[in-house]
Amino acid sequence: MERFVAPMATWEIVGGDLPPVRVRARTFDEALAKARLRDPGYCAGWVVEEG
């Protein structure tokens, strides 16, 4: 049985007065965790269309 692996996406993560940051991740939780390594104030985000 094969396990489903979500494709990588570019996420734009924002929070308060912080500048938006773009990170590559498979899920919002993963993207938020990466952004919060820079600053714990990041709290929202969305997938950015590429191309």
C-alpha positions in Angstrom: 0.0 0.0 0.0 1.5 3.3 -1.1 1.4 6.3 1.3 0.1 9.6 -0.1 2.7 12.4 0.1 1.4 15.9 -0.5 3.3 18.0 -3.1 5.5 20.8 -2.0 4.0 24.3 -2.2 5.3 27.8 -1.6 3.5 29.4 1.3 3.4 33.0 2.2 3.2 33.4 6.0 2.3 36.6 7.8 1.7 37.9 11.3 1.0 41.3 12.8 3.6 43.9 11.8 6.1 41.2 10.6 7.2 41.2 6.9 5.6 38.3 4.9 7.9 35.3 4.5 7.8 32.6 1.8 8.6 29.0 2.7 8.4 25.7 0.9 6.4 23.1 2.7 3.8 20.3 2.2 1.3 21.6 4.7 0.3 24.8 6.4 1.4 23.4 9.8 4.9 22.7 8.4 5.1 26.1 6.8 4.0 27.9 10.0 6.5 25.9 12.0 9.3 27.0 9.6 8.2 30.6 9.7 8.0 30.5 13.5 11.7 29.5 13.7 12.4 33.1 12.5 9.8 34.7 14.7 7.0 33.2 16.9 4.6 36.0 15.9 3.8 34.5 12.5 0.2 33.2 12.6 -1.5 33.0 9.1 -0.7 32.1 5.6 -1.8 30.8 2.2 -0.4 29.0 -0.8 1.2 31.3 -3.4 0.6 30.4 -7.1 3.9 30.0 -8.9 4.5 30.7 -12.6 
